[in-house]
Amino acid sequence: MLDSNKDSLKLEAMKRIVAMIARGKNASDLFPAVVKNVACKNIEVKKLVYVYLVRYAEEQQDLALLSISTFQRGLKDPNQLIRASALRVLSSIRVTIIVPIMMLAIKEAASDMSPYVRKTAAHAIPKLYSLDPEQKDQLIEVIEKLLADKTTLVAGSVVMAFEEVCPERIDLIHKNYRKLCNLLIDVEEWGQVVIINMLTRYARTQFLNPNINESLLEEGSGGEKAFYGSDDDEDEDEEEKEKKAEAMAMAKRKPYVMDPDHRLLLRNTKPLLQSRNAAVVMAVAQLYFHLAPKAEVGVIAKALVRLLRSHSEVQYVVLQNVATMTIKRRGMFEPYLKSFYIRSTDPTQIKVLKLEVLTNLANETNISTILREFQTYIKSMDKDFVAATIQAIGRCATNIGEVRDTCLNGLVQLLSNRDELVVAESVVVIKKLLQMQPEKHSDIIKHMAKLTDNIQVPMARASILWLIGEYCEHVPKIAPDVLRKMAKSFTNEEDIVKLQIINLAAKLYLTNSKQTKLLTQYVLNLAKYDQNYDIRDRARFIRQLIVPTEKSGALSKYAKKLFLALKPAPVLESPFKDRDHFQLGSLSHLLNAKAGGYQELPDWPEAAPDPSVRNVEVKESVRAVGTVPEWTKCSSREKRREKKVEKPFYSDSEGESGPTESADSESDSASGSESGSGSGEESGSGSQMLSFSVSLVTDLEGLSLSDSVLSPTTIAPSSTVKSYELLHRITGEGLSVEYCFSRQPFSSDANMVAVQMQFTNNSTSETKSLHMEDVKLQSGMRVKEFAEIESLPAGESATAVMGIDFCDSTQAANFQLCTHTRKFFVSIQPPVGELMQPVFLTENEFKKEQGV
């Protein structure tokens, strides 16, 4: 069929081959027959041929090279899909000899008119880099060019290429940072993930820590005391005190001000928490966790809890990250405690992670609820889950002293459980809890000593023996008997149990040698000939240490101090405690080990880098420039020589401006950012407006703002004010109403915006009693209604002024316009610019405000 002259047969054959590949069958034997059809004129056949070649070009490199000229011709094809497919196949041929051809093809594709082809070029960059790393410099040039692309289709792919080839070149991101933030919402989902992760690392190098003051206060307060530190030891170096005082003073002296670009990133990523893609939500969550102020991180909790309704694989990844977050930011997940309750249908790994989160969230207020949940979990048939629950109870008892005795009693009751694994796990946890207050719980130690006859789990037996040996003084009668029983079964015990029997014998020899001297020698003799060399070495070491002989060294004097020293109680910590040094959501965080290709999350800079590196210079010819707005006109305008600026492509007005003469060269340099306004303006082109391409501060940076220039008396009202239609003459049955913002202070109240309304009676009859009723305003808004117009004759107009206080909001003011016969519902919604109130500043005052 592939050799047929009919395109329909070739198309059918290619469909069958692609279907075979989709089902996982090997179709590489058909490569010679397929590659011949790459020159087929039928577009549909050619597309499927390229799909096949992308899959097998790497395996059949020699045959693919024979058709390389055809691929090169495909790069010039009028169809964008063919051009992209040809580049994809070319980059799949892993032969160094065609590297120059691939490089040329990528450069041409990067300038292609089609964004889909440019996206394919971005995908080909990492392939070429892995084939020949020496091409890195040329590839960086292509990446820099593609980063400037304003198409959302290209953005994610080029950032992925950037991450693969040159992640250290953050200077390439500076100029494109704001564009990437603004495009983010429209980029494809997987592109969003890549961009967010890259911007997270970028922000950690370019912005200050938003929680820096809290960190300094914690440092100043000294943090927690060292574990081995004595409470009575209050001696502290003067240098440390000075450092703490300095940190406290710095935290109070330097209030943190967030960089606008930092805020831009947080604001533009927040809507993505509602994404349907779990990876996007997770990426935004990790960005907020690593970058946002502590008060704002809580917004991610609800989105992450929503992901717990997804598949078990998604739940597993999300819970891993939530478990890490709850260690440092416990408060944001506490309202969603019930969302982490365990269902019987959950897989074991999900159950264990939910247990971890519940344990991290436990505090004095909710511990009773959590412990009731744990009591239910212990009855589960899943033994691994039951063991994890017992460990969780132990951690709760360790962290919250108020419930320690309750937890301990509950664990002791589990010692009578029929399941040996439950009893064994309980023994191990009880052992750790008893180390905190052994003198209060000698009865529990006696009870556990009796369990040595029944428990066969090596770890549990070893824990019991360690407890009896460590606190043998609390059970002086039982301990020798336990040693006697253990000596009988010594040869049949596991290695971990044998080591604890030797330790028990040594401790009893030192504290009760009369009863246990012979037993100890018997145990040491058995251990001397054990198969395990660790046990043999331990026996010889202990014999020389505790049994004094002529050959004994100086250490034998300190045997009691060595064996019976007070040992600190173990700290039961979460296994997720130290995982936050990995970036959340990464494979390295999931595995708790650095994976290949992982990039470390940078530390916050101590001083803020220069934010101007992210400013984009706009060419003068691109700016939309018209005549100078009225608020920049002044009495000294005639003294300035204004430049004639090229008219922009998109223009609001067709009026032209001409140059004027000036003799003041200094004023000319100061007003270089303004456009000319000469005779053309006087002839009626005053409606042109200056379009701000960059921030207001940047545009005004060269202006001389002296008192004589911006004097209130020299500012003339705008010659043209835009009018808005409030009521159409057809809707109003002959009555039409237009309104405009007069931009003049409202006489009754300076806080109100003056709205000038013009009423026109287009009907043939007189309109009477024109007034306002039933005003419905948003909270805080105020309206000063216009006086009632008693009569408006046919064909005539009337003007009225009303005042509205919009409370700095663009919400509409709704009301009813009434006549003697009808009522019309109307609303006035202000543009943002009409809410601005002019403020007159001298040059020094402006610079002072700018520096705040």
N, C-alpha and C positions, 0 to 999 in steps of 0.2 A: 504493500500500500504506500510506503514511503517513496518507492521508486516510480509511482504512478505519475502520469501526466496531468491528472485531474486534481485540482486543489481540494475538492471536497473529500477525496479519499485520504489525501495527506493530512487534512484537518482531523478526520476521524481517527487516523492512526496516532497522531500526536495526542489527541484527547485520551486515548486508551493508555498510551505510555505514561502520561502525566498522572492518570488515575492509578497506575501501578506504583509509581513513586509515592503517591499520597498514602497508599496502603502499606508502604514499607518494603516493597519488593525491589530487588536489584534489577535495574534496567541498563547497567553500564555496557552490556554487550551490544546494545543497539546504537552506541555512540557514533560509529562511522556512518551509519545510514541516516542518523538524525542530523549530523553536522553538515551533510551535503545540502540540506534544505535551508540552511541559514541565509542563502541568497534568494530564497523564494520571494516572489513579488506579493503574495497574499499576506496581508497584515496579520490576520488571525493566526495563520500557520507560523509566521515569523515570531510572534509573541510566545507561542508555546515552545518553539525551538529554543528560544533564549531562556525560558524557564528550565528546560531540560539541561541546557549547557551550564547554567549557573550551578546546578546541582552536581554535575559530573566533570566540569572543566578542570578541577583540581586533581581528580583521579586520573584523567586521560589527558595529561598535559601535552604530550607529543602530537596527538591528533588535533587538539585545540589550536596548537601553534600553526598548523597548516592552514587554518581558516582565519588567521589574525588579520589579514588584509580585508576580509569581509566584515570583521568586527569594526575595523577602522572606518570603513565606509558607512557602517551603521551609526557611527557617531555623528554623521552629517545628515541623517535621515530627517525628513520633515516632521515625522511623528515623534512626539516627545517620549512616548513609551518605548519606542525602538531605540532612541538615543540613550535613554537611561538603561535599558536592558543590555545594550552593547557595552556600555561602561562597566556594568555589573559583571558581565562575563569576563571582560578584559582584566578586571581587578581580581577575579577568581583564579586566574592562571598564575600559579605560584612559581614563576621562573624568573630568575634575576636578569636574564638577557633582555627582557622586554620592559624593564623598569623605566628607561627613558620614554618609551611609548606610553606607558601608564601615566607617567608624570605629565606629559604633554596633554593627554586626554583629560586628566583631572583639571588641569589649568583651564582648558577650553570649556569644560563642563561647568566650572565655577563661574564663568561669565555667560552661561546660557540664559536665554530669555525665559525658559521654563523653570519655575521653582522646583518642580519635581526632579528635573535633571540636576539642578544644583544640590538638592538633597542627596541624590545618589552620589554626587561627587564627594560630599561630606562623608558618606558611608565608605567610600573607597579609600579615603585618606589613612585610616588606621590599618587597612590591609596592606597598603604600600609601605607604611612605616614599619610594620612587622617583617616585611620581606627585605627591606633595605633601610636600616636606621640612619644611614648616612644622608638620606634625603630630607632629614628633619628640618633644616633651614628653609628649603624651598616649600615644604609642606606647611610650615608656620606662616609663610607669606599667603598661601592659599587660605589657611584658617582665618587669618586676619581679615582677608577680603570677604570671606563668607560670614564672619561675625558681624560685619557691617550690614548684612542683608536684613531687610525689614520685613521679610515674609515669615509668617509663623510656621510654615511647612519646613523651613530650613533651620530655624533656630535650635530645636532640640538635637538635630543630627550634628550640627557643627559644634555644639557644646560637648557632645559625646566625643567627637574627634579631638577637640581641645583637651579633654580629660585623658585621652589615650596617649596623645603625642607630647603635649607640653603643658601639663597642669601647673607647673611652676611659673609660667609666664602670665601672672595676673595683670601685668601692664596691658595685655590685650583686652582685658575685660573692662578696664576703667571707662573708656569712651562708650562702651556698649551696655554698661550696667543698667542705666535707667531704661534703655530700650528693652532689655531683656525682662526687667520687672514689669513693664507695661504690656509686653506681648504675652507674658506668662499665662494669662487666663485663657488665651485663644490657642495656645500650642497643644499639640496632641498629648495624650496622657503620659506616655512613656518619655516624651521629651520634657514634660513638666517635672518628672521625677529627677531626670539628669540635671536640669537647670537648677532646681531647688537645692539639690545636694552640692552642686558647685557653688552656688551663691551663699550657702551656709559657710563653707570654708572661706570664701572671699570676704564675707562680712566679719569673720573672726580676725581677719588681718587688717581690716580698714576702719573698723569702728571700735569705740570704747565699750567696755563691759557695762551694760545698763544697770547691773546690780553691784557696781563698784563700791558705792557707799556702804551697802550692807556688808560686803566683804571686808572693808576697812574697819567697820564697827566690830565685826566678829574678831578681827585680828587685834583690835584695840582692847577688847574685853578679855582676851587671853584664851578663849575657847575652853575646852574641858581639861580637867587635870589629868596628868599622866596616870596610867593604871597603877604603876608601882610607886607613885608619888605619895608622900605622907601628908595628911591633912594638917599636921602641926608644923610642917616645914614651910615657913612663910618668907624664907630668905630668897630674894630675887635680885638679879644683877641690875645695877642702875641703868645700864645700856638698854636692857629689855624694857624697863619702865619708860625710858625716853622714847623708844620706838613705838610702844603702845600709845603713849600720849600724843605722839606725832601723827599716828594713824587716826586716832579719834579726832584730832584737830583738823586733819586733812578732809575727813569725811564730812565735817560740819562746815568747813570753809569753802569747799568746791562742790556746789550743787551740780548734779549731772544733768546735762542737756543733750537729748538724743539728736543725732545727726538726721537731717531731713531725708537723706538717702536710706538710712537705717529704717526710719519710719515708713518710707515708700515700700521697702521690701516686706515688712510685716503687714502693711495694709493690703498689698496686692496678692499676698499668699493666703490671707485669711479666708476669702471665699472658697478656696479650693478644699477646705475642710469638708465641704458638702459634696465633693466629687464622688462619683460612683466607683472609681478605681481605688482599691484599698492601698495600693502603693503610693498614690498621690497623697492620700490622707496621712499616711505614715510619714512621708517626706516632709509635709508641712508641720506635722506634730514634732518631729525631731528638730526642725528649724526653729520653732517657737521655744522648744525646751533649751536649745543651745544659745539662742540669740535674744529672746524677748525678756522684758522686765518681769520680775517675779509676779507682779500683780496681774499681768496679762497672760501668763502661761495657762491659766485655768480654762481658757476657751477650747483647748484641745481635748479635754477630758471627755466631753460629750461625744465628740466625733470618734474617739477611740473606742468608747463603750459601744457605739453603734456598730463598729466592725466586729464585735464579739458575736453578732448574729450571723456572720459569714461562715464559710467552710472551715473545717477544723485546721487546715493548713494555715489559713489567714489568722485564725484565733491564736495559733501557737506563736506566730511571729509577733502579733500585737501584744499578747500577754508577756512575752519575753521583755518587750520594751516597757510595758506598763510596770512590770516588776522592778525594773531599774529606776523608773521615774518615781515610784512610791517611796523609795528610800530617801530621796532628797525633797520631793514635793508631795508629801503624803496628803496634805489638805485638799488638793484639787480632785482627788478620787473618792474622798470620804462620802460625799452625797450619793455616790453610785455604788455603795457597798453591796447592795443586794444583787447587782448585776454580776458580781463575781461568785455568787453562790453556785455550788456544783450540782449539775444534773446527773442523773444515773446514766444517761446516754453519752456523756462526755468521754472521750478516750482518756486513757491513764495519764498521758503526758499533759493534756489540758487540765485535768483534775489537779495534778501536782503544781502546775503554774498558778492556777486559781488559789490553791492553798497558800502559795508563796505571797500572792498579792494580799489575801485576807490577813495573813500574819503581819505583813508590813503595815497594814492599815489599822491594826489593833491598837487601841489606847484605853484609858481608864473608863471612857464613856460607853464604848461599844464592845468591850471585852466579854461581857456576859452573853451578849447576842452571838458573838463569834464562837464562844466555847460551847453553846448549845448546838450550833451547827456542827462543830467538831464531834460532839457526842454521837450525832447521827451518822457521821462519816465513818466512825470506828466500826459500825455494824456492817459495813460494805463487804461484799465478797471479793473485791479486788485487793489482794494482800499488799501489793506495792503501794497502793493508795492509802491503805490503813497505816502502813509503816510511816509514810510521809506525814499523815495526820498526827501521829504520835510525836514525831519530831517537831511539828508545828506547835503542838501543845507545850512542848518543852521550851521552845523559843518564846512563846507568849509568857510562860512562867518566869523566864529569865528577864525579859524586858519590863514586865509589869509586876512589881513586888507584891502588890495587893492580892493578886490571885495565885501566888506561888504555892501556898499551902493547899488551896483548892485543887490546883492542877496535880500536885504531888499525890494527894489522896486519890484522885481519879485514876492516876497511872498505877498506883498500888493495887487498886481494884482490878485493873487489867491483868495483873500477875496471875489471877485465877482463871483467866480465859483459856478455853480449850485449844485455841490455835497457838502453836508453839512460836510462830514468827511474831505474833502480836506480843506475846510475853517477852520474847527476846528483845524486841525493839523497845518495849517499855523499860526493861532492865537497863539498857544502854542510856536512855534519857534520864531515868531516875538517878543513875550514877552521877550524871553531870549536875543534876539539881541538888543532890545531897552534898556535893562538894561546897556548896554555898553555906550551908548550916548543918554540918554533920552532927554536932552535939545535941541538937533538938530531935534528931530522927534515928536514934539507936534502935528503936523497935522495928523500923523499916529495914535497917541493915540485917537484923536478926531474921526477919521474915524472908529476905532475899537469900540469906545463907541456906535456908531450908530448901530453896529451889534448885540447888546444885544437883540434887538426886534426879530431878525430872528434866531440866532444860538441857538440850543437847546442842543448841546452836553455839558454835565456838565463840563468837563475839560476845554473846550474853554471858557465857560461863567465865570468859576472861574478865568481863566488867565486874561480875560479882566478886571474883577472887581479888581484883584490884581494890574494890571497896573494903573488903574484910581486912586486907593487908594494910591499907592506908589508915583505917580507923579501928585497928585491932584493940586499941586501948578501951574503946567503947563496948566491945564484945569480947572480953578476955576469956570467957568460958567456951564460947562457940568456935572461935578462930582456930585453936589447936585441933579440934575435932574435924573441922573442914579440911585442914591440912592432911590429917590422917586419911580421910576418904580420898583426897586427891592423889596422895602418894600411892594408893592401891591401883588407881587407874591411870597413873602417869604415862605408862608406855603406850596406852591406847588413845591418848588425847592428841588434839591438833597442836601444831607448833605454837600458835598464839596463846593457847591455854597453858602449855608447858612453860612458856616464859613467865606467865603470871604465877604459876605454882612455885617456880624458883624464887620469884620476888617475894611471895607470901612467906615462904620458908625463911628467907633471909630476914624479913622484918620481924617475924615471930621469934627467931633466934636472938635478935637484939633486944627484944622487949620481954620475952618469957623463955629464956634458954633452958630452964629446968625441965619444962614439959616438952619442949620441941627440939632439943639438941640432937637426939638420935634420929628423929624424923627428918630434920634438915640434912644431916649427913647422908641418910638413905636417899633422899631426893637428889642431892648433889652427885652421889655415886651413880644413880640412874642416868642423870643428865650428862655425866662425863663421857658415856659411851653411846650417846644418842646419834642418830644418823645425820641430823641437821647440825652443821658446823656453828650456826649462831647460838644454838642451845648449848653446845659443848663449850664454846668460848665464854658464854655467860656464866656457866657453872664454875669454870676455872677462875674467872675473875672474882666472883662472889666468894668462893672458898678462901682465896687469899685475902679478901677484904674483911670478912667477918670472923674467920677462924684464926686467931693470933698464933703465929709460929715464929721460929727464930728468923725465918727468911722473910717474914712480913715486912712491908715497907711502912713508911710514915703515914700512909693513907688509912691504915687500919684503925688509927686513933679517931678518925673522923667518920667512921662507918655509920654511926647513928645520924650524924648531920646529913650524910649523903642520902640515906634511905628514908629517913623520917622527917625530912625538911618539910615545912609548910608549903604547899603548892597552891598557886592562885587558881581560883575557880575558872573553868573554861567559859569563854564568851561565845555564846551561840549566835553566829552572825548569818545574815542572808548570803547565799552564794552569788547574789547579784550586786553585792556591795561595791566591788571594784570594777564593774563593767562599764561605768559611765565614762571612762577614759576613751572607750571606743565610740565612734559616732553612732547614735541610735539609728536603727533601721538597716545597718550595714551587716554584711555576712560575718565580719569579724566580731561584731557584738553578739550575733546569734551563736557563734561557735566559741566565744570567749577566747579567741586566739587570732593573731594577725593573719589574715588571708592574703593571698597573692593579689597585688594591685591595689591594696588598701592604702588610702592616703590619710595620714594622721590629721586630726582636727587641731588647727593651730591654736596657740594660746592668745588671749586678748592682748593687744598692744598696750604698753604703759602710757604712751602719749598718742593722741589722735593724729593719724597721717593726714596729709594735705587733701582736703575734700575737693579742691579745684581740679584735680586730675580727672574727675568725672564730668567736668563741664565740656559740652560739645560746642566747638566754634561753628557758627552759622555764617556761611558766605553772604556778603552784602547783597549779591544779585538774587539770592534766594529769599531774602526777607521781604515781607509784604509791607512796603513803605509808602505812605501817602503824605499828605500835608501834616504839619505839626498840629496836634490837638489843641483845643482852646486853652486847656489848663497850663500849657507851656508858653503861651503867647504873653508878651509883656511890652512895656513901653520902650525898652532898650533893644527891641527886635531889629530896628533899622540899623543898629550898629554892628550886627553880625552878618558875615558873608556866609551864606548857606550853600551847601553843595547840591548839585543836581544829581539825583539818584536815578539809576536805571529803573524803569517801570516794571513791576513784577508781572509774571504771567497771569496769575489770578489776581484781579483787582476789583475792588468794590465800586470804583468810580473811574471814569475815563478822562477826568480833568487833568491837565498837565500843569506842572509847577515850574516857574522860571526863577533864575537866580537874581539876587539883589546885591547891590554894591555894599561894601563895608571897608572901613579903614582900620578896624581893630583886629589885629592878627591873633592876639591872645584869646579873644572871645571866639574867634574862628576855630581855634584848636579845641576850645572847651565845648563847643557845640557841634562837634564832628559827627555825632550820632543822630542829628536831626536832619530832616529833609527840607528842601526849600519851599517857601510859601510866598510867592510874589503875586504878580498880576493875575495868574490863574485862579488863586484863592479869592481875590477880590471879585472876580467875574462869576463866582458862584460855585466853586468846587470845594466848599468847606465841609462837605459831607464825608470826605476821605478821612479814614482813621488810621492811626499808627498801630500796626499789629505787633504785639510783643512776642518775639521768638524765643527769648530767654527771660530770666526773671527780671522784675522791675529794678532791683538793685543793680544788676549788671548793666541794664540799659541806661541807668542814670549815673553811672560811675564817673563820667567825665564832665558832668554839668556843673556850672558855677551857680550854686543856690544861694546867692546873696539876698539880703532883705529887699533890695530894690528890684530884684528880678521877680520874686514870688510874693509881691505885696498884694494883699487882698483887694486893694483899690484898683489894681491894674488888670485884674482878670475880668474878661468880658464873658457874658453868657454865650453858650453855644448857639450858632446861628440856625442850626437845624436840630430839632428834637424829634426822635422817632415816635410816631403815633401808633396806638394799638386799637383794634376794634373791640369794643365792649358789647355792642348790640347792633346787629345788622338790621337794615331798614325793612327787610322782608319779615324777619323774625319779630321785629318790633312793631309790625303793622304800620309802617310809615315813619316810626321814630327810630333814628339811628344815633348811636352814642360812640364817640371815640375818646380815648384818654391818652395822656402822655405824662411823663415824669418831668416836671418843669425844672428840676434841679435847683430850686430856690428854697431857702429856709421857710418852713411853714410858720406862719405868724403866731399861731396860738401855742405851739409846742415845738421846740427845737429838735426833739427826738423823733418827730413824725416826718414821714416822707410826703411832700406835697404832690398831689395827683390832680392835674388839671383836666376837667371833663368838658367836652363840647357836645351839646344836644342839638340835633337838627330835626325839624319836623318836615318830613317829605310828603306828608299826606295832604289832603284837601280840607281837612277840618282842624280845628284848634285842639291842642293838647293841654289839659289842665292838671293842677296839683301834682307836679313832678317831684317825687321825694324818695327816700330810702326807708326800707323796713326789714325786720327779721334778719339782722346782721348775725352771721355765724362765723366766729373767729376761732383760730387755734389758741391754745393756752398762752396767755401773756399779751396777745395782740390788743391794740386799741384803735378806735376809729373816731375821727371827728367828722360828723356828717355835714354835707353842704346844706345850705338853707333851701327850703322848699321853693320851687319855681311855680308860681301860681298859674301862669298862663304862657303858652308858647304857640304863637299864631302859625298858620300853615305857611311853609316855605321859608321860615326864619330859623335862626340859630341862637343858642344861649350858652354861656360859659359859667362853670362853677368849679370851685377848688375845694377838695376834701383832704384831710390829713389821715395817714395810716401809720401806725407804729408796728412794723412787721417783726420786731424783736430779733433782728439779725437772722431771720429765717426766710426761705424762698417759698414757704407754704402760702397758698392762695387765701385771700380774704373773700369770703362768700357773702352775698347779700341779695335782697330783692329790690329791683327798681320799679317803682309803682307810679301809675297815672290814675286818673279818676275812673278809668274803665278796666285796666289790665295790670297784671303783675308779671315781671320778667326776672328769672333767676340769672344772675351774672356773677362773675368772679374776676378778681384782679390778682395776677401773680407777678411779682417783681423780678426782673433780671438781677443777677448778683451785683452788677456794677451800679445799679440804681440805689443800692443800700449803703454804698460807700459815702462817708462824710469827709470832705476835704480838710486837710490839716496843714497849716502853714508853718514851715520850719526854716530856720536859718541853716546855712551850710554846716556850721559847727553842731547845731542841734541834730541835724540829720545824721552826721557821722557818729554822734554819740549814741543815737537810737540804733544805728546799724551795728554798732559794736556790742550791744547788750545781748 
